[in-house]
Structure formats: structure tokens, C-alpha cells
Amino acid sequence: MTHPGFLNVIEDLERQLAGPMPAPIRRSKQKHQKKELDRARRAGYSAQAILDAQRRGRGLK
């Protein structure tokens, strides 16, 4: 049997993850996507293909 407080910790973490991302994390994620966009553009991918890949959660490698 698990400790009753353990489930509260799990639920709390799930709530935090479901909420909006803190600004610094969001900014670094946007910065990463922008770099990825630039790199892919230089490699000759179309903007739509890049955006589709980002929407799926995977960038173009």
C-alpha cells in the first residue's frame, strides 16, 4: 500500500504540469523553436513542414 501523502504529491505534480508554463521555460522553448526554424530553413525545408513538425512535438532533424 502506498503512503497517502504520496498520492497527493503525484496529483500536485500533475496539476502543475497541466497548468501554464512559467515564462522562462516558455521563452527557452520558443528560442529553441526559432533556432530550429532557422536551421531547417537554411537546409531548404518549407516553413509549413517545419511548423507541422513542431506542432507534432518533434523538430526536423
N, C-alpha and C positions, 0 to 999 in steps of 0.2 A: 504493500500500500504506500502511496506517495504521501509526502508531508502536505498538509492542507495549505500551507503558505506557498508551497512550490507552484501550485496551480495559479495562485494569484499573480505570482511573478511572471509566469508564462502569458497569462491574459493581459497583464500590463504591457509586456513587450509587444504583443500582437497589436494592442491599441496604439502604441507609439509608432509602430511601423505602418499602420493603416492611416495615420494622420499625415498632415502635410510635412514635407521635408524641411528641415531647418535651412535657412538661407545659405550658409557656407557650403553645405553638401550640394544644394541645388546649383549654386554657382560653379562649383568644380565640375559637376556633371555637364552643365551647359558648355563650359570651357572645353571639356574633353570632346563633346559632340562637335563643337566648332572646329577643333583641330582635326578631328576625323573627317569632317566635311571637306576641309581644305585639302587634306592629303588625298582623299578619294577623287576630288575634282582634278587635282594635278595628274592623277593616274588615268583620268579620262572617263570616269563614271558619270552618269547623268545625275542631276540633283534629285530627281524623283526616286531613282534607285537607292540613293544614299538615305533619303528620308524614310523610305519604306523599310530599309534595313534597321534604322534607328528605332522606328516605331515597333518593330518586332523585338527590339531589345538586344539585337546583335548588330555590331557595326560591320562594315565591309573590311575584310582582312586582305 
